[in-house]
């Protein structure tokens, strides 16, 4: 989860660049960034379609692929039931839809635009991980006690299901009382590469880190 949905954003950007590269007329960098962010985080394809980045069907496909990417990052090497995967996907969608940002004006500088993005960092993963660690420690203690007394213990698949269910519930619970930091701003550069307007990859990645307290997940994994 460290990289959050960078891959999804880049997929959208790649499609957008290809489409815009073949279009004439003026380029609205601010509207372009808003279209990418609204679709990638909120599943809102209206600006994506209005700006002719792609069709509604393409936007929906890219949004779901972004959720797929996030899920694969969380559950790498673990087989979960379809029911739990669906519930986890819904929780992640809720997290992303509640991100707070405002796309501001774009400033033209040489062969690039600098687009201001104001944001408030969502504090959701730190409290979620605190709850999850407490719940998982209690679960380990319970299973250890059962094993010591000769009772049957769950299979590896059952343990995985339980642990990831606790993680899902912890994130969902944190969303019920989510808080946000003070408003700050960052810049996303849209650069002209091979006559195509393309978002700067590093800027997109840095934006991801600013929108969520994802460092809490990284710290917990260390």
ABEGO torsion letter per residue (X at the ends): XAAEAAAAAAAAAAAAAAAAAABBEBBBAAAAAAAAAAAAAAGBAAAAAAAGABBAAAAAAAAAAAAAAAAAAAABGBBBBAAAAAAAAAAAAAAAAABBBBBBBBBBBEABBBBBBBBBBBBAAAAAAAAAAAAAAAAAAAAAAAAAAGBBBBBAAAAAAAAAAAAAAAAAAAAAABBBBBBBBBBBBBBBBGGBBBBBAAAAAAAAAAABBAAAAAAAAX
